[in-house]
């Protein structure tokens, strides 16, 4: 008759000898316990590899991860990497891949304080570098720009010219709030300073496990591309799209179909600007009253007056119709009484809109009879100016740079239609190393540059995305 280890333990206890001696435990009991523990952990790990929610829960459970690493004689990094690979493999069954980290883009404004006529034209070569010192980020010109004219701007008390740029690094940290780019790397003869009048946006970290799992789940019930979820799932898979929302029949934001249905507006963010040089001629210049208006052929234009060159006395002319923000928009430049015919006008277009529109117009993806229009999300900047008290032993300038970068990154990651609470901003500030407290009320927490009233909540419309404007910490 066979005697098990448990039998031996029970016999020892019945005879009043207590637990088995250490030698017996070491030889029989402990190895068996270790084997059982290993097998249990191995089964738990295998289940997590096959179940998306279980994988997410385990990745977020530090205590369980550490114990599993001990049981399986693995390091935590290896276990997490295997779980992530399992999520990626599961997603690949639906043709879904993890979105990579992306660079940010926008435009910088070059400033010259003296009359530029003696130094023009100025060539800004592709790859020219500019820096945001406070956040330790670098930005490069996307293409070679020849500046033939500069207009005087009273806001900067300088002559100005705009250059599109892209960040050297990828990720949320590559986004810059208004005014953070402040250094011309090397020497650019003829220019005195640089700034960014608008946020540099679009930088994104590698897609998180939670986001990837959400898209996989969306694919499970959104196979019909004629549904809102189906369209969203498709668009999120396009390279460069950070976020999207779908507006259909019955939505208050849908005005194109006049209540009859059949129209679908797909809003996307963030812009991907591309420089266009176009000759102004009789086909794109019209006289409206006494004003000459140039209408760009590549729509929509990036909302930055300073991208227009030459721009002396000019103002941007925005389409406010139901086609605004789409490839069917009529954005342009109002030159007033000056006829621009015969001149080459330089502007930036949001190329991402056309990329997504072309993708969605493929008959294989378009629901029969549906009028699909891709639009850029309504882009609204949020100014946050606040006073901080720094802990002893910390440099104010260092903490200032870190907390401004933290707030910038936090706002840069907002989704379309996501509203912002003042309490969330306070949390980001106070969790930054070196911050003792933030003094309230804040000087400004508003989504428009001109309004001065403090707001505790900034509510975004379903087609609106909030992005960092002026982010400034004072003492």
C-alpha positions in Angstrom: 0.0 0.0 0.0 1.3 3.4 -0.9 1.9 6.1 1.8 1.7 9.7 0.8 3.5 12.6 2.3 0.3 13.8 3.9 -0.1 10.3 5.6 3.4 10.7 7.1 2.6 14.1 8.4 -0.7 12.9 10.0 1.0 9.9 11.6 3.6 12.1 13.2 0.9 14.4 14.6 -1.3 11.5 16.0 1.7 10.2 17.9 2.2 13.5 19.5 5.4 14.4 17.8 4.1 17.6 16.2 5.1 18.6 12.7 7.5 16.4 10.8 11.2 17.1 11.4 12.9 19.7 9.2 14.6 17.0 7.2 11.3 15.4 6.3 9.8 18.8 5.4 12.8 19.7 3.2 12.7 16.3 1.5 9.0 15.8 0.9 6.7 18.6 2.0 8.4 21.8 0.8 9.3 20.6 -2.7 5.7 19.5 -3.2 4.4 22.9 -2.0 6.8 24.7 -4.3 5.7 22.5 -7.3 2.0 23.2 -6.5 2.7 26.9 -6.1 4.6 27.0 -9.4 1.7 25.1 -11.2 -0.9 27.4 -9.8 1.0 30.5 -10.8 1.7 29.0 -14.2 -2.0 28.4 -14.7 -2.9 32.0 -13.5 -0.3 33.4 -16.0 -1.7 31.2 -18.9 -5.2 32.4 -18.1 -4.0 36.0 -18.2 -2.3 35.5 -21.5 -5.7 34.4 -23.0 -8.0 36.9 -21.3 -7.6 40.6 -22.1 -9.2 41.8 -18.8 -7.2 39.3 -16.8 -4.0 40.5 -18.5 -4.8 44.2 -17.7 -5.6 43.4 -14.1 -2.4 41.5 -13.6 -0.3 44.2 -15.2 -1.8 46.7 -12.8 -1.5 44.5 -9.7 2.1 45.0 -8.5 1.8 42.7 -5.5 0.5 39.8 -7.6 3.2 40.4 -10.3 5.9 40.3 -7.7 4.6 37.1 -6.2 4.2 35.5 -9.6 7.8 36.5 -10.5 9.0 34.6 -7.4 6.8 31.6 -8.0 7.9 31.3 -11.7 11.5 32.3 -11.1 11.1 35.1 -13.6 11.6 38.9 -13.3 8.6 41.2 -13.4 9.7 42.9 -16.6 9.7 39.6 -18.5 6.2 38.7 -17.2 4.8 42.1 -18.2 6.5 41.9 -21.6 4.8 38.5 -22.2 1.4 39.8 -21.1 1.8 42.8 -23.5 2.8 40.5 -26.3 -0.3 38.4 -25.6 -2.5 41.5 -25.9 -0.8 42.5 -29.2 -1.3 39.0 -30.6 -4.9 39.0 -29.6 -5.4 42.4 -31.3 -3.7 41.2 -34.4 -6.5 38.7 -35.0 -8.7 41.7 -35.7 -6.1 43.5 -37.8 -5.4 45.9 -35.0 -1.9 47.0 -34.0 -0.7 49.1 -31.1 -0.4 52.7 -32.1 3.2 53.9 -31.8 4.5 57.0 -30.1 4.3 60.0 -32.4 6.0 63.4 -32.8 4.3 66.7 -32.3 4.1 69.5 -34.9 3.0 73.0 -35.4 4.7 76.3 -36.3 7.2 78.7 -34.8 7.4 82.4 -35.3 10.8 83.9 -36.2 11.3 87.5 -34.9 13.5 90.3 -36.2 13.5 93.6 -34.4 15.2 95.8 -37.1 14.0 96.5 -40.6 14.5 93.1 -42.4 14.7 94.6 -45.9 18.5 94.6 -45.8 18.8 90.8 -45.0 15.9 89.3 -47.1 15.6 86.8 -48.5 16.4 84.5 -45.6 16.5 80.7 -46.1 15.5 78.5 -43.2 16.9 75.1 -44.2 15.1 71.8 -43.6 16.3 70.5 -40.3 16.9 73.9 -38.7 16.6 73.4 -34.9 14.7 75.3 -32.3 14.5 74.6 -28.6 12.0 74.8 -25.7 14.5 75.2 -23.0 12.1 74.8 -20.0 10.9 71.4 -21.2 14.2 70.3 -22.8 12.7 69.5 -26.2 14.0 70.3 -29.7 12.0 71.0 -32.8 13.1 71.0 -36.5 11.9 72.7 -39.6 10.0 70.2 -41.7 11.0 71.7 -45.1 13.2 74.5 -46.5 11.5 77.9 -46.3 12.6 81.0 -48.2 11.4 84.1 -46.4 11.0 86.9 -49.0 8.9 89.2 -46.9 8.2 89.9 -43.2 5.4 91.9 -41.7 5.5 94.0 -38.5 3.5 92.6 -35.6 2.7 95.0 -32.7 2.1 92.1 -30.4 5.8 91.1 -30.6 7.1 94.6 -31.5 9.0 92.8 -34.3 8.9 91.7 -37.9 7.7 88.1 -38.1 7.8 85.0 -40.3 6.5 81.5 -39.6 8.1 78.1 -40.1 6.4 74.7 -39.6 8.3 72.5 -37.2 8.2 68.9 -35.9 9.6 67.6 -32.6 12.7 65.6 -32.6 11.4 63.3 -29.8 8.2 61.4 -29.7 5.6 61.2 -26.9 3.4 63.5 -24.8 6.5 65.3 -23.5 7.2 66.6 -27.0 4.1 68.8 -26.9 4.7 72.4 -26.1 2.4 75.1 -24.7 2.3 78.6 -26.2 5.6 80.5 -25.9 7.7 77.5 -24.7 9.9 77.4 -27.8 12.3 80.2 -27.2 15.8 79.4 -28.6 17.2 79.3 -32.1 19.8 76.6 -32.1 23.1 77.5 -33.8 22.9 80.8 -35.6 20.2 82.0 -38.1 21.5 85.2 -39.7 18.9 87.9 -39.8 16.7 86.5 -37.0 16.8 87.6 -33.4 14.4 85.3 -31.5 11.8 82.6 -31.8 8.5 81.8 -30.1 5.4 79.6 -30.8 2.2 81.6 -30.9 0.1 78.4 -30.8 0.6 75.0 -29.1 2.8 72.4 -30.6 0.6 69.4 -30.5 0.0 65.8 -31.7 2.8 64.2 -29.6 1.6 60.9 -28.2 3.1 58.1 -26.1 2.9 54.5 -27.3 -0.7 53.3 -27.0 -1.4 52.0 -23.5 -2.6 48.4 -22.9 -6.0 49.7 -21.7 -6.5 51.7 -24.9 -5.5 48.8 -27.1 -7.8 46.4 -25.2 -10.7 49.0 -25.6 -10.1 49.1 -29.4 -10.1 45.3 -29.6 -13.4 45.1 -27.6 -14.8 47.8 -29.9 -13.9 45.6 -32.9 -15.8 42.7 -31.4 -19.1 44.5 -31.6 -18.3 47.1 -34.3 -17.7 44.9 -37.3 -20.4 46.8 -39.2 -18.7 49.8 -40.6 -22.0 51.6 -41.0 -22.2 52.0 -37.2 -20.7 54.9 -35.2 -18.5 52.4 -33.3 -17.4 50.8 -36.6 -16.4 54.2 -38.1 -14.5 55.1 -34.9 -12.7 51.8 -34.8 -11.6 52.3 -38.4 -10.4 55.9 -38.0 -8.4 55.1 -34.8 -6.4 52.7 -36.8 -5.2 55.3 -39.3 -1.6 56.5 -38.6 -1.5 60.0 -37.2 -5.0 60.1 -35.8 -4.9 60.7 -32.1 -8.6 60.7 -31.3 -11.9 60.8 -33.1 -15.6 61.1 -32.6 -18.5 60.5 -34.9 -21.5 62.8 -35.2 -24.6 61.4 -37.0 -28.3 62.0 -37.5 -30.2 63.5 -34.6 -27.1 65.0 -33.0 -27.3 68.7 -32.2 -23.9 69.2 -33.8 -25.1 67.7 -37.1 -26.5 70.5 -39.3 -25.6 69.3 -42.8 -28.5 66.9 -43.2 -31.2 69.4 -42.0 -32.7 66.6 -39.9 -33.2 64.2 -42.9 -30.3 61.9 -42.0 -27.7 60.3 -44.3 -24.8 62.6 -43.2 -21.9 61.5 -41.0 -19.3 64.0 -39.6 -16.1 62.4 -38.3 -14.0 64.7 -36.2 -10.3 64.0 -35.7 -7.3 65.5 -33.9 -4.5 66.6 -33.8 -3.5 68.6 -37.0 -0.7 67.5 -39.2 0.5 70.7 -41.0 2.0 70.6 -44.5 3.4 73.7 -46.2 1.8 74.7 -49.5 3.1 77.3 -52.0 0.4 78.4 -54.4 0.2 81.1 -57.1 -2.6 83.6 -56.6 -4.4 84.0 -59.9 -7.9 84.5 -61.3 -8.9 81.0 -60.3 -8.4 81.5 -56.6 -8.7 85.3 -56.0 -12.1 87.0 -55.8 -13.2 90.5 -55.0 -15.8 90.7 -52.3 -16.8 94.3 -51.8 -13.5 96.1 -51.7 -11.5 93.1 -50.3 -9.4 90.7 -52.3 -9.7 87.2 -50.9 -7.4 84.3 -51.8 -9.0 80.9 -51.3 -6.6 78.0 -50.7 -6.9 75.0 -53.0 -5.8 72.6 -50.2 -8.2 72.6 -47.3 -8.6 73.1 -44.5 -5.9 75.7 -43.7 -4.1 75.5 -40.4 -5.4 78.2 -38.1 -2.4 80.4 -37.8 -2.3 83.8 -39.5 1.5 83.8 -39.3 1.7 80.8 -41.7 0.8 83.2 -44.5 3.6 84.7 -46.5 3.7 87.4 -47.7 1.2 88.6 -45.1 1.5 92.4 -44.9 -1.9 93.8 -44.1 -3.5 90.4 -44.5 -5.9 88.5 -42.3 -7.1 84.9 -42.4 -10.5 84.3 -43.9 -12.3 81.4 -42.3 -15.1 79.3 -43.7 -17.8 79.2 -41.1 -20.2 77.1 -43.1 -21.1 73.4 -42.4 -18.0 72.5 -44.4 -15.6 74.3 -42.1 -12.6 72.2 -41.1 -13.0 69.7 -44.0 -11.5 69.3 -47.5 -14.6 71.1 -48.8 -13.9 74.2 -46.7 -13.2 77.6 -48.2 -10.4 79.0 -45.9 -8.2 81.7 -47.3 -6.5 85.0 -46.8 -8.1 88.4 -46.9 -5.7 90.9 -48.5 -8.0 93.9 -48.2 -7.6 96.4 -51.0 -4.2 94.9 -52.1 -4.6 92.5 -55.0 -2.3 89.4 -54.4 -2.7 88.1 -58.0 0.7 87.1 -59.4 2.3 86.4 -56.0 3.1 83.0 -54.5 1.2 82.6 -51.2 2.6 80.2 -48.6 0.3 78.5 -46.2 -0.2 75.4 -44.2 -2.9 72.8 -44.7 -4.0 70.1 -42.2 -3.0 67.1 -44.3 -4.5 64.6 -41.8 -8.0 65.6 -42.8 -7.5 64.7 -46.5 -5.7 61.4 -45.5 -8.6 60.3 -43.4 -11.2 61.5 -45.9 -9.5 59.5 -48.8 -9.4 56.5 -46.5 -13.1 56.7 -45.6 -14.2 57.4 -49.2 -13.0 53.9 -50.2 -16.2 52.1 -51.3 -15.2 49.1 -49.2 -15.6 51.2 -46.1 -18.3 53.6 -46.9 -21.9 52.8 -46.1 -24.0 53.0 -49.3 -25.6 56.4 -49.6 -23.8 57.9 -46.6 -22.4 61.4 -47.0 -19.2 61.1 -44.9 -17.3 64.2 -44.1 -14.0 64.3 -42.1 -13.4 67.4 -40.1 -10.7 68.7 -37.8 -11.9 68.9 -34.2 -12.6 72.3 -32.8 -9.3 73.3 -31.3 -9.5 75.3 -28.0 -6.6 76.3 -25.9 -6.7 76.4 -22.1 -4.6 79.0 -20.2 -3.5 78.0 -16.8 -1.5 80.6 -14.8 -0.9 79.7 -11.1 1.3 80.5 -8.1 3.3 77.7 -6.5 5.1 77.4 -3.2 8.3 75.3 -3.5 9.6 73.0 -0.8 12.9 73.8 0.9 15.9 72.4 -0.9 14.3 72.7 -4.4 15.2 75.3 -7.1 12.2 77.3 -8.1 13.3 77.4 -11.7 13.6 73.7 -11.9 10.3 73.0 -10.2 8.7 75.7 -12.5 9.9 73.9 -15.6 8.8 70.5 -14.4 5.4 71.6 -13.3 4.7 73.5 -16.5 5.8 70.5 -18.5 3.5 68.2 -16.4 0.5 70.4 -16.9 1.2 70.8 -20.7 1.5 67.0 -21.1 -1.7 66.4 -19.1 -3.8 68.8 -21.1 -2.2 67.5 -24.4 -3.6 64.1 -23.7 -7.3 65.2 -23.5 -9.7 63.4 -25.8 -12.3 65.0 -28.1 -15.3 66.0 -26.0 -13.5 65.6 -22.7 -14.2 68.3 -20.2 -11.6 69.6 -17.7 -11.9 70.1 -14.0 -9.8 72.6 -12.0 -9.2 69.9 -9.4 -7.5 67.7 -11.9 -5.0 70.4 -12.8 -4.4 71.1 -9.1 -3.6 67.4 -8.6 -1.1 67.4 -11.4 0.6 70.5 -10.0 0.8 69.3 -6.4 2.1 65.8 -7.4 5.1 67.4 -9.1 8.3 66.9 -7.1 9.2 70.0 -5.1 5.7 71.6 -5.0 4.6 72.3 -1.5 1.2 73.8 -2.5 -0.5 75.8 -5.1 -2.2 79.1 -4.2 -5.8 79.6 -5.1 -7.6 81.2 -6.9 -5.5 80.7 -10.0 -4.8 83.7 -12.0 -6.4 82.2 -15.1 -8.0 78.9 -16.0 -10.0 79.6 -19.1 -10.4 78.1 -22.6 -10.3 81.5 -24.4 -7.3 83.9 -24.4 -9.6 87.0 -24.0 -11.9 85.9 -21.2 -10.7 86.7 -17.7 -13.3 85.0 -15.5 -11.9 82.0 -13.6 -13.7 78.7 -14.3 -13.7 75.5 -12.1 -14.9 73.4 -15.0 -14.3 73.8 -18.7 -16.9 71.9 -20.6 -15.9 70.7 -24.1 -18.5 70.1 -26.8 -18.6 66.7 -28.4 -16.5 67.9 -31.4 -14.1 70.1 -29.3 -10.7 69.2 -28.0 -8.9 71.1 -25.3 -5.2 71.8 -25.6 -2.6 73.8 -23.6 -2.4 77.5 -24.2 -0.3 79.7 -21.9 0.9 77.5 -19.0 2.8 79.5 -16.4 3.9 79.0 -12.9 4.8 82.0 -10.7 6.1 82.4 -7.2 
